[in-house]
Amino acid sequence: MPKNINIKGDIIPNDYAWIYDWMEWDYTCPRQIENALNQANGGEVIFLINSGGGSVFDGYEIFNLIKGYTGKTTAKIVGVAASAASFIAMAANTVQASALSQIMIHRAANGNQGNAPSHRDNASFLEQVDNTIVKAYTMRNKKTDEEMIALMDKTTWFTAEQALEVGIIDEIINNDVSVPKVYNSLENKQEVIDKLINLGSVENMKKALLNKNLGISGVTNTIDNINTNSKEEEIMTVDKLKQEHPSIYNQIVEDAQKEAVTNERSRIKAIQNLSVQGVEDVIDDGIERGLSAGEVAINIINAQKKIGENHLQNVMKDANESGINNISNEPAPQNSDKNESVNILVAAGQKIMGGRR
């Protein structure tokens, strides 16, 4: 039994899939098709197509996945095959279109900003894309590239009968009805995706997607609100705060003044606690100049060091002036006279005893 694989909704990159899953939007990405074909394992596959197209390059990948599949493939257009979805259908061995369906082909388009050379380069790029896409149609209907480019150039919508006539489908199915089908455009969704990506933060993306029940407009409005709030936060200045929120501004100023007074008192107290005799001028200078306690402490150490050096210099000066440095280091002369020695000892003893005899 053939395996049915849906190609429905927008053709998107793999990286966009989580956003579409979150929003519960229909989509087709290359990874889905690759996984489905791997599961089919060479068996017959029917692709049910109802897509307005989307990303050209992801369409290329899907086309090549189908083209390279070894089993039998049928593309069945059950709604619309427009833009990228139209050339994806061309990859199947057989292409069927319901009478209740349409096919649209057109030239590639994108957005470009810049100078004249930039626009010329972009135009050249788009022409290359068109020359690639057209091969998908001409490989099937054997028309020239020029013939199909002319149809792409004017954005051609085909009914099933017209598509059969031009040779891009092989047969019409369910041809007992001919009611036109309406498809959802990718443009609005792409706008949402672009805005989500521009938010930059995954947290902000998920916050915006919480309003998915409100549809595209709800998500878009949430994104706009996030951007507006972020912008206001970025450009808020002191003058704007004072003008728009005077009570908040005044409270901030008052709190800052109180904190400044408290900090200044603590600073002065900490410096005064460092008070050391002889360096009072250093303390006063630190308070006046707004120095911290740590800075004043260093100045005190330097001042004390200076005082010590001056004291040592004064001691050395006094010693030099007293003549102590001129005293000989030779032993005192010895008197050999015994009586003289006795007299000296007696005199010393009398002095110790207070002069008593």
VONUKE-775775 format. One record per residue (C-alpha): residue number from 1; residue in one letter; x, y, z. Coordinates in steps of 0.001 Angstrom, whole numbers, plus 524288, in hexadecimal, padded with zeros to 5 digits. Layout:
<sites>
SITE  kese  gumar     px     py     pz
SITE   NUM      A      X      Y      Z
...
</sites>
This chain:
<sites>
SITE  kese  gumar     px     py     pz
SITE     1      M  80000  80000  80000
SITE     2      P  8058A  80D6C  7FC5B
SITE     3      K  80A1F  81661  80743
SITE     4      N  803E5  823EC  80768
SITE     5      I  80CF0  82F59  80A77
SITE     6      N  80738  83CEA  80C52
SITE     7      I  80D59  848E6  8062C
SITE     8      K  80478  85302  80C34
SITE     9      G  8058F  860B0  811A7
SITE    10      D  811A3  868E6  80FB3
SITE    11      I  81E96  863D2  80AA6
SITE    12      I  8280B  867B8  8156E
SITE    13      P  835ED  86550  81A62
SITE    14      N  837D1  85ACE  8249E
SITE    15      D  83B6D  8652A  82EAF
SITE    16      Y  82DEF  86B7C  82DBF
SITE    17      A  826C4  85ED2  830CB
SITE    18      W  82605  860EC  83F83
SITE    19      I  81F40  86E06  83DA3
SITE    20      Y  81524  867FA  83477
SITE    21      D  8130F  85CB3  83DEB
SITE    22      W  810EC  8664B  8490E
SITE    23      M  8073B  86E27  84115
SITE    24      E  800DE  861C1  83BB2
SITE    25      W  802BB  86652  82DB5
SITE    26      D  803B7  85CE1  82255
SITE    27      Y  81130  85C28  81C3D
SITE    28      T  81A85  8539A  814B6
SITE    29      C  82933  85387  816D2
SITE    30      P  833DD  84B11  810C6
SITE    31      R  835E1  8433A  81D42
SITE    32      Q  827A5  83EB9  81D29
SITE    33      I  82895  839C4  80F2F
SITE    34      E  835A9  8333C  8118F
SITE    35      N  83083  82C02  81D8B
SITE    36      A  8240A  827FA  81693
SITE    37      L  82B7D  822A9  80AD5
SITE    38      N  834A2  81B2F  813C2
SITE    39      Q  828B5  814E7  81A12
SITE    40      A  82307  811A0  80CB6
SITE    41      N  82F7D  809F0  80A3D
SITE    42      G  82E43  8094E  7FB86
SITE    43      G  81FA6  80690  7FB41
SITE    44      E  815B2  80DFD  7F317
SITE    45      V  81309  81BDB  7F7E1
SITE    46      I  80821  825A1  7F516
SITE    47      F  80AA4  833E8  7F848
SITE    48      L  7FE1F  83B3F  7FBAA
SITE    49      I  80101  84965  7F832
SITE    50      N  7F9BD  85553  7FD16
SITE    51      S  803CC  86012  7FEDC
SITE    52      G  8056D  86E3B  7FB35
SITE    53      G  8141F  86C8C  7FA8A
SITE    54      G  81E7C  87389  8025A
SITE    55      S  82D3E  8721D  80300
SITE    56      V  8333E  86F7A  7F5AA
SITE    57      F  83FB5  86943  7FAD1
SITE    58      D  83875  8601A  803F3
SITE    59      G  82FA5  85D16  7F85D
SITE    60      Y  83BE1  8593C  7F0D0
SITE    61      E  83F9F  84FA5  7FB90
SITE    62      I  83225  84974  7FBF8
SITE    63      F  831EA  84863  7ED0B
SITE    64      N  83EF8  8414D  7ED27
SITE    65      L  83ADA  83838  7F833
SITE    66      I  82EF0  83404  7F055
SITE    67      K  83683  83350  7E39C
SITE    68      G  840B3  82A8A  7E9D1
SITE    69      Y  83702  82141  7F033
SITE    70      T  83808  8138B  7EAAA
SITE    71      G  829A6  80FB8  7EBEC
SITE    72      K  81E11  813D1  7E397
SITE    73      T  81938  82194  7E683
SITE    74      T  80C9C  828CD  7E353
SITE    75      A  809E4  8371E  7E60D
SITE    76      K  7FB64  8395C  7E82A
SITE    77      I  7F77B  847C2  7E886
SITE    78      V  7EB73  84809  7F133
SITE    79      G  7EA97  856B9  7F388
SITE    80      V  7F4F6  85FB9  7EE34
SITE    81      A  802F5  85DFE  7E9E7
SITE    82      A  80830  86BD1  7E927
SITE    83      S  815C5  87186  7E814
SITE    84      A  81FAB  86819  7EE25
SITE    85      A  81539  85D9F  7EFE8
SITE    86      S  812C5  85D9A  7E133
SITE    87      F  820A5  859D8  7DD99
SITE    88      I  82161  85015  7E8EA
SITE    89      A  815F6  848DA  7E29B
SITE    90      M  81DE7  8478E  7D61F
SITE    91      A  82770  83E4A  7DD08
SITE    92      A  81DA0  8330A  7DDB3
SITE    93      N  81CD8  82873  7D35E
SITE    94      T  80E88  82BE8  7D120
SITE    95      V  8078B  838CE  7D3D0
SITE    96      Q  7F8DC  838FE  7D5E6
SITE    97      A  7F03A  844C4  7D871
SITE    98      S  7E277  844D3  7DD91
SITE    99      A  7D8A1  84CFA  7D62C
SITE   100      L  7D721  853C0  7E347
SITE   101      S  7E500  858E9  7E2C1
SITE   102      Q  7EE07  862C8  7DC7F
SITE   103      I  7FC67  86441  7D969
SITE   104      M  803AF  87128  7D997
SITE   105      I  81131  873FD  7D42A
SITE   106      H  8188C  880D2  7D51C
SITE   107      R  8260E  886B4  7D570
SITE   108      A  82DBD  886AC  7E20F
SITE   109      A  82CB0  8927F  7EAEA
SITE   110      N  8336A  897A8  7F707
SITE   111      G  835AE  8A439  7FE63
SITE   112      N  841E7  8AC48  7FBF7
SITE   113      Q  8470E  8B90A  8014F
SITE   114      G  852DC  8C09B  7FCE7
SITE   115      N  85884  8C893  7F1DA
SITE   116      A  85724  8C6BC  7E322
SITE   117      P  86214  8BCA1  7E1E9
SITE   118      S  85BF1  8B4E6  7ED01
SITE   119      H  84EDC  8B48E  7E5FF
SITE   120      R  85557  8B08D  7D94A
SITE   121      D  85C81  8A582  7E030
SITE   122      N  84FD7  8A11F  7E686
SITE   123      A  848BB  8A159  7D974
SITE   124      S  85386  898DC  7D3AA
SITE   125      F  85241  88F7A  7DF18
SITE   126      L  8437B  88E62  7DD5F
SITE   127      E  84528  88BA2  7CEE7
SITE   128      Q  84E39  8806A  7D257
SITE   129      V  843E1  87B0D  7DB90
SITE   130      D  839A7  87BFC  7D0BD
SITE   131      N  842AD  874DD  7C756
SITE   132      T  843D3  869F4  7D140
SITE   133      I  8355E  868EF  7D477
SITE   134      V  83133  8687D  7C632
SITE   135      K  838AD  85BC2  7C443
SITE   136      A  82F00  854C6  7CD15
SITE   137      Y  823E8  85810  7C388
SITE   138      T  82B3B  85623  7B6B7
SITE   139      M  8306B  848CC  7BADE
SITE   140      R  82234  84474  7BB47
SITE   141      N  81B6E  84B7D  7AFF8
SITE   142      K  8274E  84C9B  7A6E7
SITE   143      K  82470  85ADE  7A408
SITE   144      T  82F5D  864C7  7A2D3
SITE   145      D  83444  86C83  7AE59
SITE   146      E  83001  87904  7A790
SITE   147      E  821F9  87442  7A630
SITE   148      M  820BE  870DC  7B488
SITE   149      I  8280C  87D1B  7B922
SITE   150      A  81E0A  88522  7B18C
SITE   151      L  8131D  87E6F  7B93B
SITE   152      M  81A89  88033  7C606
SITE   153      D  81CF1  88E6C  7C2C2
SITE   154      K  80E8F  891D8  7C332
SITE   155      T  80B35  8890A  7CEDE
SITE   156      T  80282  87EF5  7C862
SITE   157      W  7F7AC  877AE  7CF56
SITE   158      F  7F3A4  86AF5  7C903
SITE   159      T  7E738  86357  7CABD
SITE   160      A  7E8D6  854B9  7CA2A
SITE   161      E  7E4AB  854F2  7BBE2
SITE   162      Q  7EE5C  85FCB  7B886
SITE   163      A  7F94D  858E6  7BFDF
SITE   164      L  7F66A  84C85  7B845
SITE   165      E  7F693  85416  7AB89
SITE   166      V  803CE  85A67  7AE6E
SITE   167      G  80921  84D30  7B27F
SITE   168      I  80CE8  84F58  7C0B9
SITE   169      I  80350  8450C  7C5A1
SITE   170      D  80060  8379D  7C052
SITE   171      E  7F211  835E8  7C3A6
SITE   172      I  7E622  83BFE  7CA28
SITE   173      I  7DF38  8350B  7D54D
SITE   174      N  7D225  837B9  7DBEC
SITE   175      N  7CE2C  83F53  7CFDB
SITE   176      D  7BFCC  83FC4  7D2FC
SITE   177      V  7C127  84CC4  7DA54
SITE   178      S  7C7BF  85997  7D6FA
SITE   179      V  7C709  8621F  7E33D
SITE   180      P  7D2A8  86B4B  7E52C
SITE   181      K  7DB12  86946  7F11E
SITE   182      V  7E082  873C6  7FA11
SITE   183      Y  7EDB7  871F8  80092
SITE   184      N  7F477  878BC  80BD3
SITE   185      S  7FF64  881F3  80814
SITE   186      L  80CCB  8807E  80E1B
SITE   187      E  80F12  88F25  80E4B
SITE   188      N  8085D  8922A  81B2F
SITE   189      K  80EA3  8868D  821C9
SITE   190      Q  81BF1  88A58  81C9D
SITE   191      E  81A0F  897C4  82299
SITE   192      V  8177B  89166  82FC6
SITE   193      I  82381  888B6  82E6D
SITE   194      D  82C1B  8942F  82AAF
SITE   195      K  82751  89BEB  83665
SITE   196      L  8294E  89042  83F73
SITE   197      I  8374C  88E71  83ADD
SITE   198      N  83A0E  89CFC  83C75
SITE   199      L  83644  89BED  84AC8
SITE   200      G  84345  894ED  84C73
SITE   201      S  83F9F  88E61  85951
SITE   202      V  8393D  880EC  859AF
SITE   203      E  8323E  88507  86625
SITE   204      N  82C13  8909B  85F21
SITE   205      M  8286E  887E5  85390
SITE   206      K  8213F  87E63  85C5D
SITE   207      K  81AD8  889A5  8639B
SITE   208      A  81591  88ED1  856AB
SITE   209      L  810D8  8815E  8527C
SITE   210      L  808B7  87FBF  85ED5
SITE   211      N  7FE4C  887D4  857CF
SITE   212      K  7FD21  87E36  84CA0
SITE   213      N  7EE9A  87C76  84F80
SITE   214      L  7ECC1  88A7A  84AEC
SITE   215      G  7F250  886DF  83DB6
SITE   216      I  7FC95  88E0C  835EA
SITE   217      S  7F7EA  89B7A  83A49
SITE   218      G  7F8AE  897BD  848A1
SITE   219      V  80695  892C8  84775
SITE   220      T  80A9F  89E8B  83F3D
SITE   221      N  804E1  8A812  84926
SITE   222      T  80C0D  8A12D  85434
SITE   223      I  818E3  8A211  84CB5
SITE   224      D  81696  8B08A  84A40
SITE   225      N  813E0  8B2B2  858B9
SITE   226      I  82066  8AB8A  85C86
SITE   227      N  82828  8B3DE  852F6
SITE   228      T  821AA  8C067  857CE
SITE   229      N  8246B  8BD45  86610
SITE   230      S  83278  8B9AE  86305
SITE   231      K  8344E  8C64B  85B76
SITE   232      E  82EAC  8CE88  86671
SITE   233      E  837AE  8C800  87029
SITE   234      E  84378  8CA80  867A4
SITE   235      I  84111  8D916  8655F
SITE   236      M  83CA6  8DCD0  87327
SITE   237      T  84566  8E819  877AE
SITE   238      V  8465E  8EFB7  88468
SITE   239      D  83F83  8FB70  87E56
SITE   240      K  834AC  8F2DE  878DF
SITE   241      L  83325  8EC0C  885F1
SITE   242      K  83253  8F949  88CCF
SITE   243      Q  82832  8FE2B  88317
SITE   244      E  81F97  8F215  881EB
SITE   245      H  82118  8EC5C  88F8F
SITE   246      P  82434  8F7A5  898D7
SITE   247      S  8206A  8F05A  8A538
SITE   248      I  829A5  8E513  8A1F0
SITE   249      Y  8346A  8EEAD  89E48
SITE   250      N  832E1  8F662  8AB07
SITE   251      Q  832FC  8E9E4  8B30C
SITE   252      I  83F6D  8E560  8AC5B
SITE   253      V  845F7  8F29A  8AEE2
SITE   254      E  841A7  8F2B4  8BD28
SITE   255      D  84677  8E4D1  8BF62
SITE   256      A  8535C  8E800  8B8CE
SITE   257      Q  8554F  8F3FF  8C169
SITE   258      K  85270  8EC56  8CDCF
SITE   259      E  85BAE  8E1A7  8C9B3
SITE   260      A  8663E  8EBB1  8C690
SITE   261      V  864F4  8F20B  8D410
SITE   262      T  86567  8E4D2  8DADF
SITE   263      N  87132  8E087  8D306
SITE   264      E  87845  8ED67  8D5D3
SITE   265      R  875E5  8EC42  8E46E
SITE   266      S  87ACF  8DE46  8E45E
SITE   267      R  886D1  8E273  8DCBB
SITE   268      I  88A49  8ED6D  8E629
SITE   269      K  8882D  8E4B0  8F205
SITE   270      A  890CB  8DA26  8EC2B
SITE   271      I  89B86  8E42E  8E9B0
SITE   272      Q  89A7B  8EA0A  8F750
SITE   273      N  89BEF  8DC71  8FD1E
SITE   274      L  8A96C  8DC1E  8F6E3
SITE   275      S  8ADC4  8E7B6  8FF3B
SITE   276      V  8BC0A  8E682  90346
SITE   277      Q  8C3A3  8F0AF  90B22
SITE   278      G  8CC47  8F904  902B1
SITE   279      V  8C4D4  8F716  8F5D8
SITE   280      E  8B8A6  8FF35  8F89B
SITE   281      D  8BB37  9075E  8EC85
SITE   282      V  8BAC1  8FB24  8E426
SITE   283      I  8AD59  8F7A8  8E9CA
SITE   284      D  8A7E3  90545  8E74F
SITE   285      D  8AD5D  90587  8D984
SITE   286      G  8A70A  8F865  8D64B
SITE   287      I  899AF  8FCE3  8DAF7
SITE   288      E  89A9D  90994  8D372
SITE   289      R  89F0B  90336  8C6C3
SITE   290      G  894AC  8F86A  8C746
SITE   291      L  89E78  8ED5F  8C881
SITE   292      S  89A37  8DFDD  8CCE4
SITE   293      A  89E74  8DA1C  8D9E9
SITE   294      G  8A7A2  8D0F4  8D2B5
SITE   295      E  8AE46  8DC3B  8CBA5
SITE   296      V  8AFC6  8E3E6  8D85A
SITE   297      A  8B579  8D7EA  8DF22
SITE   298      I  8C017  8D716  8D4B0
SITE   299      N  8C30E  8E596  8D66E
SITE   300      I  8C412  8E39F  8E52A
SITE   301      I  8CDF0  8D89E  8E34A
SITE   302      N  8D5F7  8E119  8DA27
SITE   303      A  8D56D  8EC6F  8E3C6
SITE   304      Q  8D9CE  8E3D4  8EF25
SITE   305      K  8E4E2  8DE88  8E6EC
SITE   306      K  8E931  8EC6B  8E410
SITE   307      I  8E883  8EFDE  8F28C
SITE   308      G  8F0EF  8E403  8F5D4
SITE   309      E  8FAF7  8E7A9  8EB9E
SITE   310      N  8FBBB  8F5A1  8F0CE
SITE   311      H  8FD4C  8F0AE  8FEC8
SITE   312      L  90879  8E7B6  8FADA
SITE   313      Q  90F39  8F2D8  8F3B6
SITE   314      N  90DE9  8FB9A  8FFC6
SITE   315      V  913B1  8F0F5  9088E
SITE   316      M  91F45  8EF5E  8FF8D
SITE   317      K  92139  8FE18  8FF0C
SITE   318      D  92129  8FF2C  90DED
SITE   319      A  92AF7  8F425  90EE2
SITE   320      N  93420  8FAB6  90580
SITE   321      E  93332  907A2  90C94
SITE   322      S  935BC  9014A  919F7
SITE   323      G  94299  8FB8B  9156F
SITE   324      I  93EF0  8EDE0  9198E
SITE   325      N  9433E  8E8E8  90C85
SITE   326      N  95133  8ED7B  90FA6
SITE   327      I  952CD  8E4B3  91B96
SITE   328      S  95DA8  8DAC3  919A0
SITE   329      N  95A4E  8CCA8  91A31
SITE   330      E  96768  8C92D  92054
SITE   331      P  96723  8C32F  92E1C
SITE   332      A  96827  8CCD5  93963
SITE   333      P  97625  8CE7F  93E8A
SITE   334      Q  9796B  8C607  94A5A
SITE   335      N  98035  8CB90  95698
SITE   336      S  989F4  8C210  95C6D
SITE   337      D  98AB3  8C940  96922
SITE   338      K  983B6  8C0D1  97369
SITE   339      N  9808A  8CC28  97C7D
SITE   340      E  97A7C  8D3F0  9718B
SITE   341      S  971BA  8C873  96E60
SITE   342      V  96D7C  8C736  97C90
SITE   343      N  96A59  8D58C  97D4A
SITE   344      I  961EF  8D4B6  97167
SITE   345      L  95A52  8C93A  976FB
SITE   346      V  95836  8D031  983FE
SITE   347      A  95378  8DC61  97D5C
SITE   348      A  949EA  8D483  97525
SITE   349      G  944C5  8CD9A  98142
SITE   350      Q  9429A  8DA4F  9885F
SITE   351      K  93B19  8DFAA  97CDD
SITE   352      I  93262  8D3B8  97C84
SITE   353      M  92FCC  8D4A5  98B2C
SITE   354      G  92C11  8E2B2  98A1C
SITE   355      G  938F2  8E7F5  98EE2
SITE   356      R  93822  8E167  99C58
SITE   357      R  94496  8DCFF  9A2BB
</sites>
